[in-house]
Amino acid sequence: MQWPKRILRDGAARRSFAALLVTAAFFSPQVLSPAWAQPTPIDLSTHPVHWNPESRSDTEAGELEWAGEIELSSTHKRFGGWSGLAISADGSTLLAISDEATWLTGQLLYDEKGRLSGMGDAKIAPLLGSDGKPLTGKYLADAEGLTVDGPDPLKANAYVSFERQHRVLRYNLGKDGFEAKAEQIISERQLGKLNTNAGLEALTILKQKPGIKETRLLLVSENSRDPRGNVRAFIAEGNKLKRLSFRLHDPYHPTDVARLPNGDFLLLERRFSLLAGAGMQLRLIREDAVRPGAVADGNVLLDVGQRRSIDNMEGLAVRQDEKGNVWIYAISDDNFNPLQRTLLVMFRLKPETLTPPHSLGKDGSLGAKTLSAPTESKPK
């Protein structure tokens, strides 16, 4: 998803948008080469970023603990636009997708304090269609959401949501790697009318239910509204869809969702305006709030703006290490705009935030019980 069209009112923004249009033209199907059909190693530059550029000691992050951040850059013409994210259970492997239908993978690095510090061994590859050919053209290639069904994203089934032609595709990376052909799981016809550039922005895998063999998915639109003005969402069980909504926290709009180890959800949201710049918000959504017919809402864990190192934050991933620590990763979509950045930030979720579902109060508020506190905060 690109920045809102109102950025065109600003001179600098107009110039950056012009650069974006040039880039988009450069990536049109006409310039795709046959060699692009294979995974390609790329030169990647990374450097650590301070959460508060004006104060290295400031790591305040709401209900989270900031745990490192890096800026990623590459001269490769397909690098950028990262909109969906998955991280391996051990924190070593990154898998991302761009809204130009590109895979990115690499090995994450951490410093002696366990903070995110770099990434190496980067490769990119095209997302393929059911015919085995790279997806091309914005209408077919606008991939936005990513989730995987295993601890190693490169050995799992990857589910990818698309907007413009709204649909969900599945890729068996464990069997075929990046040569996996797309298998359509959810079609545009099943979803009904969604806004062209504000459709299926986010998805995550739900817990399985007895008697249901198909993988259950939660799908959240960016800004397609129900009659009451809430954001439309879906629960998918195979090719069957059940509808629900998420309460809109205007000016924020959803960009990704991830399931926590206790069954709750984190909803990543972003905002942008010329006066306030970019903003990032994380909401905690209780597991029992996500059900057919419901309007889900939750507590805000993090709400930050331009005084922190953020950009157009679009991809979200969660993992839990063997010590019980829950780590949250978010990646930004630079819109292929030289004035924006690709940032990858990591947080630790404070243990008291993770409350078992059975300790909910009668009104649905957080109870007093918490999961066992992790013994250390250093990633492994």
N, C-alpha and C positions, 0 to 999 in steps of 0.2 A: 504494500500500500504506500503511495506517495504522499508527500505533505499536501495539505488542503490547497485548493486553487487560490485562496486568498493571499498566499505568499507572493502572488504576481503583483500585488499592489506596491511592494517594496522594491526599490531599484536594485539593491544587492541581490535580493531574492530572485528578481527577474533574470539577472545575469546568471545566477546559479542554476535557475530553471532552464535557461537556454543551454547551458552546458549539459544539463541532464537530457535535454532533447537531442543534442548532438550525440551523446553517448547511446541513447536509445536507438537512434538511427544506425549507429555503428554496429549495434548488436542485432540488427534486423536479420531475418532468415537468409537474406541474400549474401551475407558475409560469413555465414557458417561454413567452415571447411570440413572435408570428409574426415580429417584427423581428429576432429572434435568428438567423434563417437567413442573415443577411448579415454580412460582415466589419465590425467596428466599431472605430473609433479610440478609444483610452482615454487618460485622464490617468494618467501614470505618474510616480512619484517615485523617484529613485535617489540614493543617496549612497555615497561610498567607505567601505569597512570595513577596519580593520586586521586582519591575520592573527592577531596576538597583541594582544588588547584592552588588555593591561597593559604592552606594550612596542612602540612603533611601529617600532623598529629591528629587531625579531625577525622575520625572514622564513624561518626554518628550516622546511623542508618535506620532510624525508627525502631521497630521491634526486631530488626535484624542486626547482625554484626557484619560489617564490611570485611571481606577476606581476600582482597586483591583484585587487580584489574589490569588489563592490557589493551593496547591499541594494535590492531592488525592492519597491515597494508601490503599490497602487491601490485606490481606493474602489469600483471596478466589482465588482459582486457575483459575476462569473464569474472573477475573478482569483485564482489560487492553485492549489495541488495539482500543480505542474509536475513531471512524472515522466520525460519523455524530452526529449532535446536534440540539436540539429544546429546547426553553425556553418559559415558559408560559408568557402571556401578562403582568401579574403582577410581573414577576420576581421570583416567589416563587418555581416553579417546573422545574426540569431539566429532559430531556429525551435524552438518547444517545444510539447509537448502536456501536458494535464493529465489526471488520472484522473477528471475529469468530462467528458471528451470535448470539450476546447476547444483550438484552436490559439492560439499566441501568436507574434507576430513583431515584430521591432524592429531598429533600427540601433545597433550597439555603438560606444561612444566610448572613446578612449584618451588618456592624458595625454602630456606632453612626454617622459616616460621610457618610453613605450610600455606603461604599465600600464593595465589595464582600469579605466575611471573613470565610465562612465555608459551609458545607453541611451535612445534617443529614437524618435519615430515609431512608437509601439507600437500594434498592432492585435490584436484577438482575433476568432475565428470558431468556429463549431461544426464538429466532425467529423461528416460526413454518413454515413448508411447507404447501402446499395445502392439504396434508393428515393429518394434525394436529400433525405431529411428528417433533422434533427439526431438523433444518437444520444441516447437518454434512458434513465434508470434505471441504477442501479449495475451491474446484471448485464450489461447490454450496453455500458455506456459507460466501463468501468474501463480506460482506455488507460494503458499503463505504459512501453512501449519505442518508440523512434523511430530510424530510420536512413534515409538518402537515398542515391540513386545518382548524384549529380552535385555539382559544386563549389559551385553556388548552390542551396540547399535549396528556394527558391521556384520554381525552374525544373527540378525533378527529380521522380522518382517517390519518394514517401515511403511507407515500410513501417512499420506500427504494430502492436505486439503488445498483446493484451488478456488480462487474467485475469478470473476468475469464469466468463464464457463464453470459454474459452481459444481464441484464434484469431489469425491475422495478416491484416490488411487492407492493400491497396495503394491509394494515392491519386496520381493523375497531376496533381500541382500545376503542372507545366510547361505542360500543356495547358489545364486548367480552373481553376487557382488554388484558392481555398478553396471553390469550388462543385463540386469534384471529388467524385464518388460513390465509395463504397467498392467495391473488388473483392476478394473473399475469396481468399487464397492458400493458407492452411492452416486447416483446420477443427478444431473440438474433437474430433471423432470420430477424426481421424488421430493426435492427440496422446496419447490414452488418458487415464487418470485422473490429474489434477493437483490439488493442494490448492486449494480455492476462492479463498483470499486470499493465495496464495503460488505463483502459477503463472508464466506467461510474463512475467517482469519485464524482460528485457533482450534486445536483438537487434542484430546488426551484419551488414554485407554481407561475404561471403567472396570471395576471389579466384576468378575464373572458371576452369573446367577445360576443356580441349579437348573438343569434342563435346557440351558441355552449354550449351544456349541460355538456359535459365532462370536468373534471378538466384539465387545461392546465399546462404543466410542461416545464421547461427549464432544459435540461440535458447537462452537460459539461464533456468531457473526460479529463483524466489527461495528457496523452501524445500520443494520437492517432492523427496523422497528416493528413491534407488534402494535395493535390498535391503541394500547395504552402508553406507547412511547418507550417501552422497554426493549432491550436488545434481544433479538430472536436467537434461540439455541435449539439443539436437537440431541436426543439420545438415540443412537443407532444400534440396533441389534440385527446384524446381518443387513438385509435390505429393508428392514422395517424401521420406521422413524416415529419417535414420540416427541412432542413439542414442549418446550418450556421457554422461559425468558430469564435474563439477568437484569437486575435493576441498573439503570443508566446513572452513572456518576458524572454527569456533564461538568466540565468539558472533556473528561476522559472517555476513551473508547477502548474496548478489549483488543489486544493484539496476540495474546497467547494464554494458554491455561495448562497447568500441570497438576497431577495427582500426588499428594503427599503420602508417606508411608502409612499413616493412620486412616487413610481414606478421604480426608479432607482435600480441598483444592486451593491452589494459588492462581489468581487471575491477574495477569499482567495487563496494564492499561497505559496509554500514552495520550498526551495532549500536545498541541502546538498552537501558538499565536505569535504575531509579530511583537507584541508588547512583552509577553511573559516568556517567550521562547519555548523550548521543549520541556516536557514534564513526564515523570514516570511514577506510576502508582502500582502497588501490589495489594490485593485484597485477599483475605482468608475467607473461603466459602466452606461452610460446614457440609459434610457428606450428605446428611439427611435433607439439606436444602435443595439438593440437585435431584429432582424427581419430576416426572411428567406433570405438566400443568402448573408447576410452581413458578414463582418469580424469585429467583435466588439473589441473595445479597449477603454481605459479610463485612467484617471489620477491616479497616485499612491498616496494614502493617508498615507501609512505607509510602511516603508522598514527598518527592523531591523535584527540584527544578534545576535551572541553569547554574546554580551555585555548586552543584555536584557534577562529576564527570559522567554525563549521560548524553545520549543523542536520541535518535528515533528508535527507541527500544521495542523490538518486535518478537524476539525468540526467547523462550523460557524452558529451562530444564531443571529437574530435581533429582538428587540421588541421596542415599543414606549409606554411610560407611559402616564397617563392621563394629565400630565403637558406639554406634547409634546416633552420630552426628548427622544432621540433615543439611545438605549444601544446595544452594540455589544459584543458578547461572542465568544470565540474561545477555543477549547479543543485540546489537543495533543494526538497522538497515540504513546504509548511507545513501540510498537512492541513486547510486552511481554519480554522486554529486561531489566534486572536489572540495566543497565547503563543509561537508559532513565527514564523520568518522565511523569506522567499524570498531566498536568497543565491546569487549567481553568482560563482564564483571561477575564476581563471585561473592556470595553472602553465606553466613551461617545462620540458620534459624534457631532462635533461642529455645531451649528445651521446654520452658514453661508455656510456649505457644502451642505445642503439640499436645492436645488434650484428647484422650481416648473418647470415641463416640458415646460410650455408655455413661460417661460422667457429665453429659449435658444436663443442664437444669431444665425444669418443666417448660420454661419460656424459650428454650433453645440457646440460652447463653452459655458461655464457657463455664465448666464446673471447676472444682478445686483440685481434682486429681490430675496428675501429669504423668507422662511416660518417664521411665527411669532416665535420670540425667546422664548424658554421655560422659565418659571418663576423661576425654581430652578433645580439643578442638582442632587438632592438626590433621589435615586430610591425608589419606593414604592411597 
